[in-house]
Amino acid sequence: MVVCPECESDIDVDADEVDEGEIVSCPECGSDFEVVTTEPLELTKVEDEYEEEEEEEEEEDEDGDY
Ligand SMILES: [Zn+2]
């Protein structure tokens, strides 16, 4: 049993039942998590093809304006 990092409900998964790299879903919030380590059981959120790279994006279109 592990606690969902997103909504903190219990996800019914055992370290014995999963391998590293396996994806488990939280039944409560529907988020997907990848198993990072099984001992201790640790999950990381899987962003579904969604990366937060846009925030650092600055205007590159007019580089060298001086
Ligand atoms: Zn959840």
N, CA, C, O and the ligand as a Tripos MOL2 file, in Angstrom:
@<TRIPOS>MOLECULE
protein
  265   263    67     0     0
PROTEIN
NO_CHARGES

@<TRIPOS>ATOM
      1 N           0.8340   -1.1980    0.0000 N.3       1 MET1
      2 CA          0.0000    0.0000    0.0000 C.3       1 MET1
      3 C           0.8680    1.2470    0.0000 C.2       1 MET1
      4 O           1.8730    1.3290    0.7070 O.2       1 MET1
      5 N           0.4670    2.1920   -0.7890 N.am      2 VAL2
      6 CA          1.2250    3.4370   -0.8700 C.3       2 VAL2
      7 C           0.2350    4.5910   -0.9610 C.2       2 VAL2
      8 O          -0.9020    4.4320   -1.4050 O.2       2 VAL2
      9 N           0.6980    5.7410   -0.5330 N.am      3 VAL3
     10 CA         -0.1840    6.9050   -0.5620 C.3       3 VAL3
     11 C           0.0270    7.6940   -1.8460 C.2       3 VAL3
     12 O           1.1580    7.9640   -2.2500 O.2       3 VAL3
     13 N          -1.0520    8.0460   -2.4600 N.am      4 CYS4
     14 CA         -1.0080    8.8250   -3.6920 C.3       4 CYS4
     15 C          -0.4010   10.2000   -3.4170 C.2       4 CYS4
     16 O          -0.8750   10.9290   -2.5450 O.2       4 CYS4
     17 N           0.6320   10.5460   -4.1520 N.am      5 PRO5
     18 CA          1.2560   11.8610   -3.9470 C.3       5 PRO5
     19 C           0.3290   13.0160   -4.3250 C.2       5 PRO5
     20 O           0.5250   14.1480   -3.8830 O.2       5 PRO5
     21 N          -0.6530   12.7290   -5.1220 N.am      6 GLU6
     22 CA         -1.5410   13.7760   -5.5870 C.3       6 GLU6
     23 C          -2.6860   14.0500   -4.6280 C.2       6 GLU6
     24 O          -2.9040   15.1890   -4.2160 O.2       6 GLU6
     25 N          -3.4060   13.0170   -4.2800 N.am      7 CYS7
     26 CA         -4.6110   13.2270   -3.4820 C.3       7 CYS7
     27 C          -4.5270   12.5670   -2.1090 C.2       7 CYS7
     28 O          -5.4520   12.6650   -1.3030 O.2       7 CYS7
     29 N          -3.4160   11.8990   -1.8570 N.am      8 GLU8
     30 CA         -3.1530   11.3000   -0.5580 C.3       8 GLU8
     31 C          -4.1010   10.1820   -0.1670 C.2       8 GLU8
     32 O          -4.2260    9.8570    1.0140 O.2       8 GLU8
     33 N          -4.7580    9.5990   -1.1320 N.am      9 SER9
     34 CA         -5.5080    8.3970   -0.7870 C.3       9 SER9
     35 C          -4.6280    7.1790   -0.9900 C.2       9 SER9
     36 O          -3.5930    7.2380   -1.6540 O.2       9 SER9
     37 N          -5.0530    6.0990   -0.4150 N.am     10 ASP10
     38 CA         -4.2570    4.8810   -0.5150 C.3      10 ASP10
     39 C          -4.3950    4.2590   -1.8870 C.2      10 ASP10
     40 O          -5.5020    4.0730   -2.3930 O.2      10 ASP10
     41 N          -3.2730    3.9450   -2.4740 N.am     11 ILE11
     42 CA         -3.2920    3.1890   -3.7170 C.3      11 ILE11
     43 C          -2.9700    1.7490   -3.3620 C.2      11 ILE11
     44 O          -2.0020    1.4600   -2.6590 O.2      11 ILE11
     45 N          -3.7890    0.8740   -3.8560 N.am     12 ASP12
     46 CA         -3.6480   -0.5280   -3.4970 C.3      12 ASP12
     47 C          -2.5530   -1.1930   -4.3290 C.2      12 ASP12
     48 O          -2.8320   -1.9230   -5.2800 O.2      12 ASP12
     49 N          -1.3230   -0.9300   -3.9560 N.am     13 VAL13
     50 CA         -0.2090   -1.5300   -4.6740 C.3      13 VAL13
     51 C           0.8360   -1.9630   -3.6560 C.2      13 VAL13
     52 O           1.1210   -1.2640   -2.6840 O.2      13 VAL13
     53 N           1.3890   -3.1250   -3.9080 N.am     14 ASP14
     54 CA          2.4010   -3.6500   -3.0070 C.3      14 ASP14
     55 C           3.7570   -3.6800   -3.6910 C.2      14 ASP14
     56 O           3.8580   -3.8980   -4.8980 O.2      14 ASP14
     57 N           4.7750   -3.4600   -2.9120 N.am     15 ALA15
     58 CA          6.1290   -3.4960   -3.4670 C.3      15 ALA15
     59 C           6.4130   -4.8500   -4.1130 C.2      15 ALA15
     60 O           7.1810   -4.9460   -5.0700 O.2      15 ALA15
     61 N           5.7950   -5.8710   -3.5870 N.am     16 ASP16
     62 CA          5.9910   -7.2100   -4.1400 C.3      16 ASP16
     63 C           5.3590   -7.3730   -5.5130 C.2      16 ASP16
     64 O           5.7590   -8.2260   -6.3060 O.2      16 ASP16
     65 N           4.3730   -6.5430   -5.7720 N.am     17 GLU17
     66 CA          3.5660   -6.7560   -6.9770 C.3      17 GLU17
     67 C           3.9970   -5.9130   -8.1580 C.2      17 GLU17
     68 O           3.5580   -6.1330   -9.2870 O.2      17 GLU17
     69 N           4.8660   -4.9410   -7.8900 N.am     18 VAL18
     70 CA          5.2620   -4.0670   -8.9820 C.3      18 VAL18
     71 C           6.7740   -4.0740   -9.1690 C.2      18 VAL18
     72 O           7.5340   -4.4430   -8.2730 O.2      18 VAL18
     73 N           7.1740   -3.6630  -10.3380 N.am     19 ASP19
     74 CA          8.5950   -3.5210  -10.6290 C.3      19 ASP19
     75 C           8.9110   -2.0530  -10.8660 C.2      19 ASP19
     76 O           8.0240   -1.2430  -11.1330 O.2      19 ASP19
     77 N          10.1670   -1.7370  -10.7660 N.am     20 GLU20
     78 CA         10.5800   -0.3780  -11.0880 C.3      20 GLU20
     79 C          10.2350   -0.0590  -12.5370 C.2      20 GLU20
     80 O          10.4540   -0.8670  -13.4390 O.2      20 GLU20
     81 N           9.7010    1.1210  -12.7360 N.am     21 GLY21
     82 CA          9.3240    1.5080  -14.0890 C.3      21 GLY21
     83 C           7.8900    1.1720  -14.4270 C.2      21 GLY21
     84 O           7.3750    1.5790  -15.4680 O.2      21 GLY21
     85 N           7.2410    0.4250  -13.5410 N.am     22 GLU22
     86 CA          5.8560    0.0760  -13.7910 C.3      22 GLU22
     87 C           4.9430    1.2740  -13.5170 C.2      22 GLU22
     88 O           5.2410    2.1230  -12.6760 O.2      22 GLU22
     89 N           3.8580    1.3190  -14.2260 N.am     23 ILE23
     90 CA          2.9190    2.4190  -14.0550 C.3      23 ILE23
     91 C           1.7310    1.9430  -13.2410 C.2      23 ILE23
     92 O           1.1230    0.9140  -13.5360 O.2      23 ILE23
     93 N           1.4140    2.7130  -12.2100 N.am     24 VAL24
     94 CA          0.2200    2.4160  -11.4390 C.3      24 VAL24
     95 C          -0.6810    3.6470  -11.4720 C.2      24 VAL24
     96 O          -0.2120    4.7810  -11.5700 O.2      24 VAL24
     97 N          -1.9690    3.3960  -11.3880 N.am     25 SER25
     98 CA         -2.9150    4.4980  -11.4210 C.3      25 SER25
     99 C          -3.6050    4.6380  -10.0860 C.2      25 SER25
    100 O          -3.9150    3.6480   -9.4230 O.2      25 SER25
    101 N          -3.8400    5.8570   -9.7030 N.am     26 CYS26
    102 CA         -4.6030    6.1040   -8.5000 C.3      26 CYS26
    103 C          -6.0840    6.0110   -8.8280 C.2      26 CYS26
    104 O          -6.5690    6.6970   -9.7270 O.2      26 CYS26
    105 N          -6.8020    5.1640   -8.1020 N.am     27 PRO27
    106 CA         -8.2320    5.0150   -8.3700 C.3      27 PRO27
    107 C          -9.0330    6.2470   -7.9650 C.2      27 PRO27
    108 O         -10.1470    6.4520   -8.4460 O.2      27 PRO27
    109 N          -8.4820    7.0460   -7.1040 N.am     28 GLU28
    110 CA         -9.1990    8.2230   -6.6250 C.3      28 GLU28
    111 C          -9.1390    9.3890   -7.6120 C.2      28 GLU28
    112 O         -10.1710    9.9120   -8.0320 O.2      28 GLU28
    113 N          -7.9220    9.7900   -7.9740 N.am     29 CYS29
    114 CA         -7.7790   10.9810   -8.8130 C.3      29 CYS29
    115 C          -7.4310   10.6240  -10.2560 C.2      29 CYS29
    116 O          -7.4200   11.4880  -11.1330 O.2      29 CYS29
    117 N          -7.1480    9.3500  -10.4920 N.am     30 GLY30
    118 CA         -6.9030    8.9260  -11.8660 C.3      30 GLY30
    119 C          -5.5170    9.2520  -12.3880 C.2      30 GLY30
    120 O          -5.2290    9.0480  -13.5680 O.2      30 GLY30
    121 N          -4.6590    9.7580  -11.5160 N.am     31 SER31
    122 CA         -3.3100   10.0780  -11.9580 C.3      31 SER31
    123 C          -2.4900    8.8100  -12.1430 C.2      31 SER31
    124 O          -2.6990    7.8080  -11.4590 O.2      31 SER31
    125 N          -1.5700    8.8740  -13.0660 N.am     32 ASP32
    126 CA         -0.6690    7.7470  -13.2900 C.3      32 ASP32
    127 C           0.6670    8.0250  -12.6340 C.2      32 ASP32
    128 O           1.1800    9.1440  -12.6640 O.2      32 ASP32
    129 N           1.2140    6.9840  -12.0440 N.am     33 PHE33
    130 CA          2.5080    7.1320  -11.3950 C.3      33 PHE33
    131 C           3.4270    6.0150  -11.8170 C.2      33 PHE33
    132 O           3.0150    4.8680  -11.9870 O.2      33 PHE33
    133 N           4.6870    6.3810  -11.9810 N.am     34 GLU34
    134 CA          5.6780    5.3740  -12.2980 C.3      34 GLU34
    135 C           6.3880    4.9840  -11.0160 C.2      34 GLU34
    136 O           6.6870    5.8260  -10.1700 O.2      34 GLU34
    137 N           6.6480    3.7080  -10.8920 N.am     35 VAL35
    138 CA          7.3700    3.2120   -9.7310 C.3      35 VAL35
    139 C           8.8500    3.5380   -9.8860 C.2      35 VAL35
    140 O           9.5120    3.0500  -10.8030 O.2      35 VAL35
    141 N           9.3580    4.3610   -8.9870 N.am     36 VAL36
    142 CA         10.7700    4.7340   -9.0430 C.3      36 VAL36
    143 C          11.6020    3.6590   -8.3740 C.2      36 VAL36
    144 O          12.5400    3.1160   -8.9580 O.2      36 VAL36
    145 N          11.2430    3.3700   -7.1490 N.am     37 THR37
    146 CA         11.9120    2.2990   -6.4300 C.3      37 THR37
    147 C          10.8470    1.4670   -5.7380 C.2      37 THR37
    148 O           9.7620    1.9560   -5.4250 O.2      37 THR37
    149 N          11.1690    0.2140   -5.5050 N.am     38 THR38
    150 CA         10.2220   -0.6500   -4.8120 C.3      38 THR38
    151 C          10.5830   -0.8130   -3.3450 C.2      38 THR38
    152 O           9.8020   -1.3460   -2.5560 O.2      38 THR38
    153 N          11.7490   -0.3570   -2.9960 N.am     39 GLU39
    154 CA         12.1780   -0.5190   -1.6180 C.3      39 GLU39
    155 C          12.9510    0.6820   -1.1110 C.2      39 GLU39
    156 O          14.1740    0.7190   -1.2470 O.2      39 GLU39
    157 N          12.2810    1.6630   -0.5340 N.am     40 PRO40
    158 CA         10.8450    1.6660   -0.2630 C.3      40 PRO40
    159 C          10.0510    1.9920   -1.5370 C.2      40 PRO40
    160 O          10.5910    2.5210   -2.5090 O.2      40 PRO40
    161 N           8.8270    1.6800   -1.5020 N.am     41 LEU41
    162 CA          7.9710    1.9340   -2.6490 C.3      41 LEU41
    163 C           7.7970    3.4410   -2.8510 C.2      41 LEU41
    164 O           7.2710    4.1540   -1.9970 O.2      41 LEU41
    165 N           8.2520    3.8800   -3.9890 N.am     42 GLU42
    166 CA          8.1960    5.3070   -4.2580 C.3      42 GLU42
    167 C           7.6590    5.5620   -5.6600 C.2      42 GLU42
    168 O           8.0370    4.8960   -6.6230 O.2      42 GLU42
    169 N           6.7870    6.5230   -5.7440 N.am     43 LEU43
    170 CA          6.1490    6.8040   -7.0220 C.3      43 LEU43
    171 C           6.4780    8.1900   -7.5130 C.2      43 LEU43
    172 O           6.6930    9.1090   -6.7220 O.2      43 LEU43
    173 N           6.5170    8.3380   -8.8150 N.am     44 THR44
    174 CA          6.6430    9.6640   -9.3860 C.3      44 THR44
    175 C           5.5270    9.8590  -10.3880 C.2      44 THR44
    176 O           5.1380    8.9260  -11.0900 O.2      44 THR44
    177 N           5.0240   11.0480  -10.4490 N.am     45 LYS45
    178 CA          3.8900   11.2980  -11.3250 C.3      45 LYS45
    179 C           4.3030   11.2240  -12.7830 C.2      45 LYS45
    180 O           5.3600   11.7150  -13.1790 O.2      45 LYS45
    181 N           3.4550   10.6060  -13.5570 N.am     46 VAL46
    182 CA          3.6880   10.5450  -14.9880 C.3      46 VAL46
    183 C           2.8610   11.6280  -15.6500 C.2      46 VAL46
    184 O           1.6300   11.6020  -15.6140 O.2      46 VAL46
    185 N           3.5380   12.5610  -16.2420 N.am     47 GLU47
    186 CA          2.8210   13.5930  -16.9800 C.3      47 GLU47
    187 C           2.5620   13.0520  -18.3790 C.2      47 GLU47
    188 O           3.4930   12.7010  -19.1040 O.2      47 GLU47
    189 N           1.3580   12.9920  -18.7270 N.am     48 ASP48
    190 CA          0.9480   12.3780  -19.9720 C.3      48 ASP48
    191 C           1.3330   13.2480  -21.1750 C.2      48 ASP48
    192 O           0.5310   14.0440  -21.6620 O.2      48 ASP48
    193 N           2.5520   13.0820  -21.6340 N.am     49 GLU49
    194 CA          3.0590   13.8450  -22.7630 C.3      49 GLU49
    195 C           2.9790   15.3380  -22.5110 C.2      49 GLU49
    196 O           2.8930   16.1400  -23.4400 O.2      49 GLU49
    197 N           3.0080   15.6810  -21.2800 N.am     50 TYR50
    198 CA          2.8220   17.0830  -20.9250 C.3      50 TYR50
    199 C           4.0190   17.5490  -20.1240 C.2      50 TYR50
    200 O           4.1980   17.1510  -18.9730 O.2      50 TYR50
    201 N           4.8300   18.3840  -20.7240 N.am     51 GLU51
    202 CA          6.0070   18.8490  -20.0330 C.3      51 GLU51
    203 C           5.9290   20.3390  -19.7620 C.2      51 GLU51
    204 O           5.4300   21.1210  -20.5710 O.2      51 GLU51
    205 N           6.4340   20.7010  -18.6050 N.am     52 GLU52
    206 CA          6.3480   22.1000  -18.2080 C.3      52 GLU52
    207 C           7.5690   22.8820  -18.6510 C.2      52 GLU52
    208 O           8.2740   23.4740  -17.8340 O.2      52 GLU52
    209 N           7.8070   22.8770  -19.9260 N.am     53 GLU53
    210 CA          8.9840   23.5650  -20.4210 C.3      53 GLU53
    211 C           8.6740   24.9740  -20.9040 C.2      53 GLU53
    212 O           9.5750   25.7410  -21.2440 O.2      53 GLU53
    213 N           7.4230   25.2950  -20.9290 N.am     54 GLU54
    214 CA          7.0320   26.5610  -21.5400 C.3      54 GLU54
    215 C           7.3390   27.7670  -20.6550 C.2      54 GLU54
    216 O           7.4810   28.8860  -21.1460 O.2      54 GLU54
    217 N           7.4390   27.5330  -19.3670 N.am     55 GLU55
    218 CA          7.5590   28.6480  -18.4420 C.3      55 GLU55
    219 C           8.8440   29.4510  -18.6060 C.2      55 GLU55
    220 O           8.8480   30.6720  -18.4560 O.2      55 GLU55
    221 N           9.9250   28.7590  -18.9120 N.am     56 GLU56
    222 CA         11.2070   29.4450  -19.0180 C.3      56 GLU56
    223 C          11.4290   30.0220  -20.4110 C.2      56 GLU56
    224 O          12.4840   30.5750  -20.7210 O.2      56 GLU56
    225 N          10.4300   29.8770  -21.2130 N.am     57 GLU57
    226 CA         10.6000   30.3010  -22.5990 C.3      57 GLU57
    227 C          10.5880   31.8300  -22.7250 C.2      57 GLU57
    228 O           9.6290   32.4980  -22.3360 O.2      57 GLU57
    229 N          11.6530   32.3460  -23.2660 N.am     58 GLU58
    230 CA         11.7010   33.7870  -23.4540 C.3      58 GLU58
    231 C          11.7220   34.1180  -24.9400 C.2      58 GLU58
    232 O          11.9380   33.2550  -25.7910 O.2      58 GLU58
    233 N          11.4970   35.3610  -25.2150 N.am     59 GLU59
    234 CA         11.3810   35.7850  -26.6170 C.3      59 GLU59
    235 C          12.6960   35.6010  -27.3540 C.2      59 GLU59
    236 O          13.6630   36.3320  -27.1400 O.2      59 GLU59
    237 N          12.7040   34.6260  -28.2080 N.am     60 GLU60
    238 CA         13.9330   34.3540  -28.9400 C.3      60 GLU60
    239 C          13.8350   34.8330  -30.3940 C.2      60 GLU60
    240 O          14.7890   34.7340  -31.1650 O.2      60 GLU60
    241 N          12.6910   35.3360  -30.7310 N.am     61 ASP61
    242 CA         12.4670   35.6540  -32.1400 C.3      61 ASP61
    243 C          13.3140   36.8270  -32.6280 C.2      61 ASP61
    244 O          13.7220   36.8680  -33.7880 O.2      61 ASP61
    245 N          13.5760   37.7870  -31.7230 N.am     62 GLU62
    246 CA         14.3540   38.9290  -32.1820 C.3      62 GLU62
    247 C          15.6860   39.0100  -31.4470 C.2      62 GLU62
    248 O          15.9970   40.0040  -30.7900 O.2      62 GLU62
    249 N          16.4500   37.9570  -31.5710 N.am     63 ASP63
    250 CA         17.7430   37.9170  -30.9300 C.3      63 ASP63
    251 C          18.7480   38.7780  -31.6920 C.2      63 ASP63
    252 O          18.7400   38.8050  -32.9230 O.2      63 ASP63
    253 N          19.6030   39.4740  -30.9660 N.am     64 GLY64
    254 CA         20.6050   40.3050  -31.6200 C.3      64 GLY64
    255 C          20.0200   41.6020  -32.1440 C.2      64 GLY64
    256 O          20.1860   41.9460  -33.3140 O.2      64 GLY64
    257 N          19.3480   42.3010  -31.2860 N.am     65 ASP65
    258 CA         18.6960   43.5230  -31.7050 C.3      65 ASP65
    259 C          19.5930   44.7540  -31.6230 C.2      65 ASP65
    260 O          19.2700   45.8200  -32.1460 O.2      65 ASP65
    261 N          20.7130   44.5750  -30.9610 N.am     66 TYR66
    262 CA         21.5690   45.7460  -30.7590 C.3      66 TYR66
    263 C          22.2450   46.2490  -32.0520 C.2      66 TYR66
    264 O          22.9910   47.2270  -32.0180 O.2      66 TYR66
    265 ZN         -4.7230   10.1100   -6.2040 Zn       67 ZN67
@<TRIPOS>BOND
     1     1     2 1
     2     2     3 1
     3     3     4 2
     4     3     5 am
     5     5     6 1
     6     6     7 1
     7     7     8 2
     8     7     9 am
     9     9    10 1
    10    10    11 1
    11    11    12 2
    12    11    13 am
    13    13    14 1
    14    14    15 1
    15    15    16 2
    16    15    17 am
    17    17    18 1
    18    18    19 1
    19    19    20 2
    20    19    21 am
    21    21    22 1
    22    22    23 1
    23    23    24 2
    24    23    25 am
    25    25    26 1
    26    26    27 1
    27    27    28 2
    28    27    29 am
    29    29    30 1
    30    30    31 1
    31    31    32 2
    32    31    33 am
    33    33    34 1
    34    34    35 1
    35    35    36 2
    36    35    37 am
    37    37    38 1
    38    38    39 1
    39    39    40 2
    40    39    41 am
    41    41    42 1
    42    42    43 1
    43    43    44 2
    44    43    45 am
    45    45    46 1
    46    46    47 1
    47    47    48 2
    48    47    49 am
    49    49    50 1
    50    50    51 1
    51    51    52 2
    52    51    53 am
    53    53    54 1
    54    54    55 1
    55    55    56 2
    56    55    57 am
    57    57    58 1
    58    58    59 1
    59    59    60 2
    60    59    61 am
    61    61    62 1
    62    62    63 1
    63    63    64 2
    64    63    65 am
    65    65    66 1
    66    66    67 1
    67    67    68 2
    68    67    69 am
    69    69    70 1
    70    70    71 1
    71    71    72 2
    72    71    73 am
    73    73    74 1
    74    74    75 1
    75    75    76 2
    76    75    77 am
    77    77    78 1
    78    78    79 1
    79    79    80 2
    80    79    81 am
    81    81    82 1
    82    82    83 1
    83    83    84 2
    84    83    85 am
    85    85    86 1
    86    86    87 1
    87    87    88 2
    88    87    89 am
    89    89    90 1
    90    90    91 1
    91    91    92 2
    92    91    93 am
    93    93    94 1
    94    94    95 1
    95    95    96 2
    96    95    97 am
    97    97    98 1
    98    98    99 1
    99    99   100 2
   100    99   101 am
   101   101   102 1
   102   102   103 1
   103   103   104 2
   104   103   105 am
   105   105   106 1
   106   106   107 1
   107   107   108 2
   108   107   109 am
   109   109   110 1
   110   110   111 1
   111   111   112 2
   112   111   113 am
   113   113   114 1
   114   114   115 1
   115   115   116 2
   116   115   117 am
   117   117   118 1
   118   118   119 1
   119   119   120 2
   120   119   121 am
   121   121   122 1
   122   122   123 1
   123   123   124 2
   124   123   125 am
   125   125   126 1
   126   126   127 1
   127   127   128 2
   128   127   129 am
   129   129   130 1
   130   130   131 1
   131   131   132 2
   132   131   133 am
   133   133   134 1
   134   134   135 1
   135   135   136 2
   136   135   137 am
   137   137   138 1
   138   138   139 1
   139   139   140 2
   140   139   141 am
   141   141   142 1
   142   142   143 1
   143   143   144 2
   144   143   145 am
   145   145   146 1
   146   146   147 1
   147   147   148 2
   148   147   149 am
   149   149   150 1
   150   150   151 1
   151   151   152 2
   152   151   153 am
   153   153   154 1
   154   154   155 1
   155   155   156 2
   156   155   157 am
   157   157   158 1
   158   158   159 1
   159   159   160 2
   160   159   161 am
   161   161   162 1
   162   162   163 1
   163   163   164 2
   164   163   165 am
   165   165   166 1
   166   166   167 1
   167   167   168 2
   168   167   169 am
   169   169   170 1
   170   170   171 1
   171   171   172 2
   172   171   173 am
   173   173   174 1
   174   174   175 1
   175   175   176 2
   176   175   177 am
   177   177   178 1
   178   178   179 1
   179   179   180 2
   180   179   181 am
   181   181   182 1
   182   182   183 1
   183   183   184 2
   184   183   185 am
   185   185   186 1
   186   186   187 1
   187   187   188 2
   188   187   189 am
   189   189   190 1
   190   190   191 1
   191   191   192 2
   192   191   193 am
   193   193   194 1
   194   194   195 1
   195   195   196 2
   196   195   197 am
   197   197   198 1
   198   198   199 1
   199   199   200 2
   200   199   201 am
   201   201   202 1
   202   202   203 1
   203   203   204 2
   204   203   205 am
   205   205   206 1
   206   206   207 1
   207   207   208 2
   208   207   209 am
   209   209   210 1
   210   210   211 1
   211   211   212 2
   212   211   213 am
   213   213   214 1
   214   214   215 1
   215   215   216 2
   216   215   217 am
   217   217   218 1
   218   218   219 1
   219   219   220 2
   220   219   221 am
   221   221   222 1
   222   222   223 1
   223   223   224 2
   224   223   225 am
   225   225   226 1
   226   226   227 1
   227   227   228 2
   228   227   229 am
   229   229   230 1
   230   230   231 1
   231   231   232 2
   232   231   233 am
   233   233   234 1
   234   234   235 1
   235   235   236 2
   236   235   237 am
   237   237   238 1
   238   238   239 1
   239   239   240 2
   240   239   241 am
   241   241   242 1
   242   242   243 1
   243   243   244 2
   244   243   245 am
   245   245   246 1
   246   246   247 1
   247   247   248 2
   248   247   249 am
   249   249   250 1
   250   250   251 1
   251   251   252 2
   252   251   253 am
   253   253   254 1
   254   254   255 1
   255   255   256 2
   256   255   257 am
   257   257   258 1
   258   258   259 1
   259   259   260 2
   260   259   261 am
   261   261   262 1
   262   262   263 1
   263   263   264 2
@<TRIPOS>SUBSTRUCTURE
     1 MET1         2 RESIDUE 1 A MET
     2 VAL2         6 RESIDUE 1 A VAL
     3 VAL3        10 RESIDUE 1 A VAL
     4 CYS4        14 RESIDUE 1 A CYS
     5 PRO5        18 RESIDUE 1 A PRO
     6 GLU6        22 RESIDUE 1 A GLU
     7 CYS7        26 RESIDUE 1 A CYS
     8 GLU8        30 RESIDUE 1 A GLU
     9 SER9        34 RESIDUE 1 A SER
    10 ASP10       38 RESIDUE 1 A ASP
    11 ILE11       42 RESIDUE 1 A ILE
    12 ASP12       46 RESIDUE 1 A ASP
    13 VAL13       50 RESIDUE 1 A VAL
    14 ASP14       54 RESIDUE 1 A ASP
    15 ALA15       58 RESIDUE 1 A ALA
    16 ASP16       62 RESIDUE 1 A ASP
    17 GLU17       66 RESIDUE 1 A GLU
    18 VAL18       70 RESIDUE 1 A VAL
    19 ASP19       74 RESIDUE 1 A ASP
    20 GLU20       78 RESIDUE 1 A GLU
    21 GLY21       82 RESIDUE 1 A GLY
    22 GLU22       86 RESIDUE 1 A GLU
    23 ILE23       90 RESIDUE 1 A ILE
    24 VAL24       94 RESIDUE 1 A VAL
    25 SER25       98 RESIDUE 1 A SER
    26 CYS26      102 RESIDUE 1 A CYS
    27 PRO27      106 RESIDUE 1 A PRO
    28 GLU28      110 RESIDUE 1 A GLU
    29 CYS29      114 RESIDUE 1 A CYS
    30 GLY30      118 RESIDUE 1 A GLY
    31 SER31      122 RESIDUE 1 A SER
    32 ASP32      126 RESIDUE 1 A ASP
    33 PHE33      130 RESIDUE 1 A PHE
    34 GLU34      134 RESIDUE 1 A GLU
    35 VAL35      138 RESIDUE 1 A VAL
    36 VAL36      142 RESIDUE 1 A VAL
    37 THR37      146 RESIDUE 1 A THR
    38 THR38      150 RESIDUE 1 A THR
    39 GLU39      154 RESIDUE 1 A GLU
    40 PRO40      158 RESIDUE 1 A PRO
    41 LEU41      162 RESIDUE 1 A LEU
    42 GLU42      166 RESIDUE 1 A GLU
    43 LEU43      170 RESIDUE 1 A LEU
    44 THR44      174 RESIDUE 1 A THR
    45 LYS45      178 RESIDUE 1 A LYS
    46 VAL46      182 RESIDUE 1 A VAL
    47 GLU47      186 RESIDUE 1 A GLU
    48 ASP48      190 RESIDUE 1 A ASP
    49 GLU49      194 RESIDUE 1 A GLU
    50 TYR50      198 RESIDUE 1 A TYR
    51 GLU51      202 RESIDUE 1 A GLU
    52 GLU52      206 RESIDUE 1 A GLU
    53 GLU53      210 RESIDUE 1 A GLU
    54 GLU54      214 RESIDUE 1 A GLU
    55 GLU55      218 RESIDUE 1 A GLU
    56 GLU56      222 RESIDUE 1 A GLU
    57 GLU57      226 RESIDUE 1 A GLU
    58 GLU58      230 RESIDUE 1 A GLU
    59 GLU59      234 RESIDUE 1 A GLU
    60 GLU60      238 RESIDUE 1 A GLU
    61 ASP61      242 RESIDUE 1 A ASP
    62 GLU62      246 RESIDUE 1 A GLU
    63 ASP63      250 RESIDUE 1 A ASP
    64 GLY64      254 RESIDUE 1 A GLY
    65 ASP65      258 RESIDUE 1 A ASP
    66 TYR66      262 RESIDUE 1 A TYR
    67 ZN67       265 GROUP 0 **** ****
